[in-house]
Every structure is written in structure tokens, then in C-alpha cells.
């Protein structure tokens, strides 16, 4: 049996190793709903990877909120959510 490299898989599928890597991370870190959205082509790999920085409950919440939005609105929404989520806590 011959070992197949990632480069060979990417060449056969016609995708870049970078895209392969992003999709693999989403598959590993994303919730089921996020994976389904990615496979259906409703969310880009880049946006899905950004959403993966949230826990599964956060991912599901973001997906539910952005469902009626257009592509550009979705990207801006996710960027705002992540900016808030990663903002350091203020000490009173």
C-alpha cells in the first residue's frame, strides 16, 4: 500500500494545501452545524475557521444569529463577535 501525501490529495482534488488545512481544522474544532454549513457552501472555510475560535455553544449561537444575513454582513458580524469575545476583561 502506498502512502498518499497531503500534497497529492490536494492536487487530485484541485485545492490548495492551505484550504485543505483550514477545512481540516474546521472539521476537528467545529460543531456539527458549522461543518454542515461549510459542506453545503453556506459558509466559507475562512469564516468557519474564525468561528471555530468560539466554543461549540458559541458557534451554534453565531450560526443561528447570522442565518438571515448576506455574506458581507455575516463576515462583519463574526468579526464584531470575535472582537468582543477576545477583548480583555476590564478591572473595576
Steps between C-alpha positions, in 0.01 A plus 500: 500500500635840404484795740321801355625845594287805567654663192380207286150519649488875435623458143239232431219707654618824341532691828793672667674351803396814691131440427540133590656601831221749580227247422674233707512738800132583462420129487703441816393808701159597367159393618286280276288791382807697393636203308164454327494869400854473361425185301180656362697805384308740722811605695850550361789301642665819624188620682435152643855489633447835672178373658691195628679724750176494702379201701228280348217690672643828370534356151137388500385840627698686232364270226143556618543878511664527159258271315290779343803718416672547167866399455657839576273551801597156630871579482454834676280339766755228575780756518299708753417192709862386507621850590265500799581139595876559497490841669686491834280533805504845656589519864262717702 
